[in-house]
Amino acid sequence: MKVYNTLETDLIMKELNQLQDFLDQNEIPKSKKRPKTFLGIAKQPHYENVLSNMYAFFFDENEVHGFKDLFTTSLMQLIEQKTQNKLLFQWNNKNFSQFQNFIPRTEVNTGNGRIDLLLDNGEQAIIIENKVYHHLNNDLQDYWNSIEYNDEFKIGIVLSLQPIPFIQYDKFESSPHYINVTHLELVNQIEKNIGSYLLDANHKYQIFLTDFIQNIINMSTPVLTSKEIAFYFENQEKINDVVSFKKNLRDHIIAEVEKANTILEVFNYNAPRVNSFNDKRARYFVSPNHPNLMIVVVFANMVDENKNGTMHIAVELTNSLLKDREQYRSIKFTPEEEEIAFCEHFTSTNESWSHFAVKHYHPTNAEIANLGEFVADWIRDDHLLSIYHKIDSYLTEKKNKG
């Protein structure tokens, strides 16, 4: 173990004090994690045709979802909000208040292109161009002309992730026939209106709709805000120091836990595979006689965010040693050992591993500084080692008997 001289110690303390001042004087932004959605799990959260199919399903007022005209009403409200101040004559004489009995269709062929989503009742139509991450370079005028109704019976919508300041149907002229609605505006309006529809809606599709809305929110909002990004670059050096310090703390804990195994001089040491799930969260002290018997020290909660700084140590059995769990009832444990033996995880889990006995700890700063010695003491003094020895002896005797 390295011994620091006085100058090195003073420098370390100065750095720690500077980090503490930074943390005291600054409120670190907490970025919200995006909830996972089914489309995200399926790796299809942003495919335009997938989203168009979802929209088509929910726009269909006769579908099994039971939301009736929720989507249509919400869209019409947005159209009204966005066109009430428009002076263009194209919007003054459109009346879609009785837009009913339409059929949603996707990928409608125009001859020169495809309309992503068309709501058409034979007399009126809403033409929807669904844009997610692609640029708007579609021939919107072709889409408009392919629906052979008079202009007052058609509405064009460009449904996009981000607002589009003006909409073009060719390279030189903005289109008077289309308005821009964002996906987020639409789902926000749907959420405002959904209350009165829930009573008749199918519960299964309520879950689908909630997940779909969350998917739209995930795509429409950045992982970090500009304010959070600015905070990072303004404080980049200090933040990196904090991150580095956290890594050093984790490395210290790992080294100390590994030292406990050396102190005990009982077990084989088996580190998890580098960069595996358990590499930064646990260490295993394995029986030299029975590789499926071990003591595991789990320290992940000591350094992970939003955790309580605790760790636990358990006598663990895996694989073949779990085939007959009742056999361990024949081992004579002391009353103190009985208090932690046969814990709930061992009696209830069907996993290929199980904690037979477990103890939880909340180390103080002083204990963390010399964690190896304390872990070794806890294993010895809190009956974990004696339980391990009795199971190890039982398995050895059973093996020798054949």
C-alpha positions in Angstrom: 0.0 0.0 0.0 1.4 3.4 -0.9 2.4 5.7 1.9 1.9 9.4 1.2 4.4 12.0 2.4 3.3 15.3 4.0 3.4 17.3 0.8 1.4 14.7 -1.2 -1.2 14.6 1.6 -1.5 18.3 1.7 -2.1 18.4 -2.1 -4.7 15.7 -1.9 -6.5 17.5 0.9 -6.4 20.8 -1.1 -8.0 19.0 -4.1 -10.7 17.5 -1.9 -11.5 20.8 -0.4 -11.7 22.4 -3.9 -14.1 19.7 -5.0 -16.2 20.1 -1.9 -16.4 23.9 -2.5 -17.5 23.2 -6.1 -20.2 20.8 -4.9 -21.4 23.1 -2.2 -21.6 26.2 -4.5 -23.3 24.5 -7.5 -26.5 22.6 -7.9 -25.6 19.8 -10.3 -28.4 19.5 -12.9 -30.2 16.1 -12.7 -31.1 14.9 -16.2 -34.3 13.0 -16.5 -33.9 9.5 -17.8 -36.2 8.6 -20.6 -38.6 5.8 -19.7 -38.2 2.7 -22.0 -41.1 2.1 -24.4 -42.1 -1.0 -26.3 -41.1 0.6 -29.6 -37.8 1.5 -28.1 -37.2 -2.0 -26.9 -38.1 -3.2 -30.4 -35.5 -0.8 -31.8 -38.2 0.9 -33.9 -39.1 4.1 -32.0 -38.4 6.5 -34.9 -39.5 4.6 -38.0 -42.0 6.8 -39.9 -44.0 3.9 -41.3 -44.4 2.3 -37.9 -45.6 5.6 -36.3 -48.0 6.1 -39.3 -49.5 2.7 -38.7 -49.9 3.5 -35.0 -51.6 6.9 -35.8 -53.8 5.2 -38.4 -55.0 2.7 -35.7 -55.8 5.4 -33.1 -57.4 7.8 -35.7 -59.8 5.0 -36.7 -62.9 5.8 -34.6 -64.3 2.3 -35.1 -61.3 0.4 -34.0 -61.1 -1.8 -30.9 -59.2 0.7 -28.8 -62.5 2.4 -27.8 -61.0 6.0 -27.9 -63.5 6.9 -30.6 -62.8 10.4 -31.9 -60.1 11.4 -29.4 -57.4 11.7 -32.0 -59.6 13.4 -34.6 -60.9 15.9 -32.1 -57.5 16.7 -30.8 -56.1 17.2 -34.3 -59.0 19.5 -35.3 -58.5 21.6 -32.2 -54.8 22.1 -33.1 -55.8 23.0 -36.7 -58.2 25.6 -35.4 -55.6 27.1 -33.1 -53.0 27.3 -35.8 -55.2 28.7 -38.5 -57.4 31.2 -36.6 -55.0 34.0 -37.2 -54.2 33.0 -40.8 -55.2 35.6 -43.4 -54.7 33.2 -46.3 -58.0 32.6 -48.1 -57.4 28.9 -48.3 -58.2 28.5 -44.6 -61.2 30.8 -44.3 -63.8 28.6 -46.0 -62.8 25.1 -44.7 -65.4 23.5 -42.5 -64.4 20.2 -41.0 -66.5 20.3 -37.9 -68.5 17.3 -39.2 -65.5 15.3 -40.4 -66.8 11.8 -39.7 -66.9 8.3 -41.1 -63.4 8.6 -42.6 -61.1 5.7 -43.3 -57.4 6.0 -42.3 -55.0 4.8 -44.9 -51.2 4.6 -45.0 -48.7 4.7 -47.9 -51.3 6.0 -50.3 -49.9 6.0 -53.9 -50.2 9.3 -55.7 -48.4 8.2 -58.9 -45.3 10.2 -58.1 -45.0 9.5 -54.4 -46.8 8.2 -51.3 -48.9 10.0 -48.7 -47.9 8.7 -45.3 -51.4 8.9 -43.8 -54.7 9.9 -45.4 -57.9 10.4 -43.5 -60.6 10.3 -46.2 -64.4 10.0 -45.9 -65.2 10.3 -49.7 -66.0 14.0 -49.5 -63.3 15.5 -47.3 -59.6 14.5 -46.7 -56.8 15.3 -44.3 -53.4 14.7 -45.9 -50.7 14.0 -43.4 -47.0 13.9 -44.2 -45.2 12.2 -41.2 -41.7 13.4 -40.7 -39.4 12.2 -37.9 -35.7 12.6 -38.6 -35.7 13.1 -42.3 -35.7 16.4 -44.1 -38.9 17.7 -45.7 -38.2 17.3 -49.4 -41.5 15.7 -50.4 -43.6 16.9 -53.3 -46.5 18.2 -51.1 -48.2 19.7 -54.1 -48.4 16.3 -55.8 -50.0 14.9 -52.7 -52.5 17.7 -52.6 -53.4 17.4 -56.3 -53.8 13.6 -56.1 -56.8 14.0 -53.8 -59.4 15.2 -56.3 -61.6 17.3 -54.0 -62.1 21.1 -54.1 -59.6 22.9 -51.9 -62.2 23.7 -49.2 -62.6 20.0 -48.6 -58.9 19.2 -48.0 -56.4 20.0 -45.3 -52.7 19.3 -45.5 -50.7 18.6 -42.3 -46.9 18.2 -42.0 -46.5 16.2 -38.7 -42.9 16.8 -37.6 -40.7 16.3 -34.5 -39.5 19.9 -34.5 -41.4 23.0 -35.6 -40.9 23.8 -39.3 -41.0 27.6 -39.8 -42.4 27.4 -43.3 -43.4 24.6 -45.6 -42.4 24.3 -49.2 -44.1 22.3 -51.9 -41.2 23.0 -54.3 -37.8 24.7 -54.0 -39.1 28.3 -54.5 -42.5 28.7 -53.0 -44.1 28.0 -49.6 -47.2 25.9 -49.6 -50.5 27.6 -48.7 -52.2 24.3 -48.3 -50.3 22.8 -45.4 -49.8 23.7 -41.8 -47.2 22.3 -39.4 -48.2 20.3 -36.3 -45.5 18.6 -34.1 -45.9 15.1 -32.8 -45.5 16.5 -29.3 -48.2 19.1 -29.8 -50.6 16.4 -30.9 -49.9 14.0 -28.1 -50.1 16.9 -25.5 -53.5 17.8 -26.9 -54.6 14.1 -26.7 -53.5 14.0 -23.1 -55.6 17.1 -22.4 -58.7 15.5 -23.9 -58.3 11.9 -22.8 -60.1 12.1 -19.5 -63.6 11.9 -20.9 -62.7 9.0 -23.2 -61.1 6.7 -20.6 -64.4 5.2 -19.3 -65.2 3.6 -22.7 -61.7 2.9 -23.8 -60.3 -0.7 -23.8 -57.8 -1.0 -20.9 -55.3 -2.9 -23.0 -55.1 -0.1 -25.5 -54.9 2.5 -22.8 -51.5 0.9 -22.0 -50.6 0.9 -25.7 -51.5 4.6 -26.1 -49.6 5.6 -22.9 -46.5 3.8 -24.3 -47.0 5.4 -27.7 -47.2 8.9 -26.2 -44.1 8.3 -24.1 -42.3 7.2 -27.3 -43.2 10.5 -28.9 -42.1 12.4 -25.8 -38.7 10.5 -25.8 -38.1 11.4 -29.5 -39.2 15.1 -29.1 -37.1 16.0 -26.1 -33.3 16.0 -26.0 -31.4 13.9 -23.5 -29.7 17.1 -22.2 -31.1 20.6 -22.3 -28.9 23.5 -23.6 -28.7 24.8 -20.0 -27.4 21.4 -18.8 -24.8 21.3 -21.7 -23.7 24.8 -20.9 -23.2 23.9 -17.2 -21.0 21.0 -18.2 -18.7 23.0 -20.5 -18.5 25.9 -17.9 -17.5 23.4 -15.2 -15.9 20.7 -17.3 -12.7 20.4 -15.4 -14.3 20.2 -11.9 -17.0 17.7 -13.2 -14.3 15.5 -14.6 -12.4 15.7 -11.3 -15.6 14.5 -9.5 -16.0 11.6 -12.0 -12.4 10.7 -11.6 -12.7 10.8 -7.8 -15.8 8.5 -8.0 -13.7 6.0 -10.1 -10.9 6.2 -7.5 -13.3 5.5 -4.7 -14.7 2.4 -6.6 -11.1 1.2 -7.2 -10.3 1.7 -3.6 -13.4 -0.3 -2.5 -12.6 -3.1 -4.9 -8.9 -3.3 -3.7 -10.0 -3.4 -0.1 -12.6 -6.1 -0.7 -10.0 -8.2 -2.5 -7.6 -7.6 0.4 -10.2 -9.1 2.8 -9.9 -12.4 0.9 -6.1 -12.3 1.5 -6.6 -11.6 5.2 -9.0 -14.5 5.6 -6.7 -17.0 3.9 -9.6 -19.5 3.4 -10.9 -19.0 -0.1 -9.9 -19.2 -3.7 -10.4 -15.7 -5.3 -12.6 -15.5 -8.3 -13.0 -12.0 -9.9 -15.9 -11.4 -12.3 -14.9 -11.1 -16.0 -13.6 -7.6 -16.8 -16.4 -5.2 -17.9 -19.0 -7.8 -17.1 -22.2 -6.9 -15.1 -20.6 -7.9 -11.8 -17.2 -6.5 -12.4 -17.9 -3.2 -10.7 -20.4 -4.4 -8.1 -19.2 -7.6 -6.4 -16.3 -10.0 -5.6 -16.5 -13.8 -4.9 -14.6 -15.8 -2.3 -14.9 -19.3 -3.6 -14.5 -22.6 -1.7 -11.4 -24.5 -2.8 -13.4 -27.7 -2.3 -16.7 -26.9 -3.9 -16.7 -24.2 -6.6 -20.5 -23.7 -6.3 -20.1 -22.6 -2.7 -18.8 -19.1 -2.0 -19.0 -15.9 0.0 -20.0 -12.9 -2.1 -19.3 -9.3 -1.2 -21.7 -6.9 -3.0 -20.6 -3.2 -2.9 -22.5 -1.7 -5.8 -24.8 0.4 -3.7 -21.9 2.1 -2.0 -21.0 4.1 -5.2 -24.0 4.0 -7.5 -26.2 7.0 -7.8 -29.5 7.2 -5.8 -28.5 4.3 -3.6 -28.1 4.3 0.2 -24.4 3.6 0.6 -25.0 0.1 1.8 -23.3 -3.2 1.0 -24.1 -6.8 1.8 -22.2 -10.0 2.3 -23.7 -13.4 1.7 -23.0 -17.1 1.8 -24.0 -18.1 -1.8 -24.8 -21.4 -3.4 -25.1 -22.0 -7.1 -26.2 -24.5 -9.7 -26.0 -28.2 -8.5 -25.9 -27.2 -4.8 -29.5 -25.9 -5.2 -31.1 -29.1 -6.5 -32.0 -30.3 -3.0 -32.3 -27.3 -0.7 -33.9 -29.2 2.2 -30.7 -31.3 2.7 -29.1 -28.3 4.5 -31.7 -28.6 7.3 -29.6 -31.5 8.7 -26.7 -29.2 9.4 -26.6 -28.1 13.1 -26.4 -24.4 13.2 -26.1 -22.3 16.3 -29.0 -20.0 17.3 -27.0 -17.0 16.1 -26.3 -18.7 12.8 -30.0 -19.8 12.5 -31.0 -16.1 12.6 -29.4 -15.4 9.2 -29.4 -18.9 7.6 -32.2 -20.0 5.2 -32.9 -16.4 4.3 -36.0 -15.6 2.2 -34.0 -15.5 -1.1 -32.8 -19.1 -0.5 -36.3 -20.4 0.2 -38.2 -18.6 -2.5 -36.0 -18.0 -5.5 -35.8 -20.4 -8.5 -32.6 -18.8 -9.8 -29.4 -20.7 -10.5 -27.8 -18.9 -7.6 -29.1 -18.1 -4.1 -28.1 -16.4 -0.9 -28.2 -18.9 1.9 -27.3 -16.3 4.6 -26.9 -12.6 4.2 -25.9 -9.6 6.3 -26.3 -5.9 5.4 -23.9 -3.1 6.3 -23.7 0.7 6.1 -19.9 1.4 6.4 -18.8 4.7 7.9 -16.1 6.8 6.2 -13.5 5.4 8.6 -14.6 1.8 7.9 -14.4 2.4 4.1 -10.9 3.7 4.5 -9.8 0.3 5.9 -12.7 -1.7 4.4 -10.6 -4.9 3.8 -10.0 -5.4 7.5 -13.6 -4.6 8.4 -15.0 -7.0 5.7 -12.8 -9.8 7.0 -14.0 -9.1 10.6 -17.6 -9.0 9.5 -17.3 -12.3 7.7 -15.7 -13.9 10.8 -17.7 -12.2 13.6 -21.2 -12.2 12.1 -21.3 -16.0 11.6 -21.0 -15.9 7.8 -17.7 -17.7 7.9 -18.9 -20.4 10.4 -22.0 -21.0 8.3 -19.8 -21.3 5.2 -17.5 -23.8 7.0 -20.4 -26.0 8.1 -21.8 -26.2 4.6 -18.4 -26.9 3.2 -17.8 -29.7 5.7 -21.2 -31.1 5.1 -20.6 -31.2 1.3 -17.2 -32.7 1.7 -18.5 -35.5 4.0 -21.3 -36.2 1.6 -18.9 -36.4 -1.3 -16.6 -38.8 0.6 -19.5 -41.0 1.4 -20.1 -41.3 -2.3 
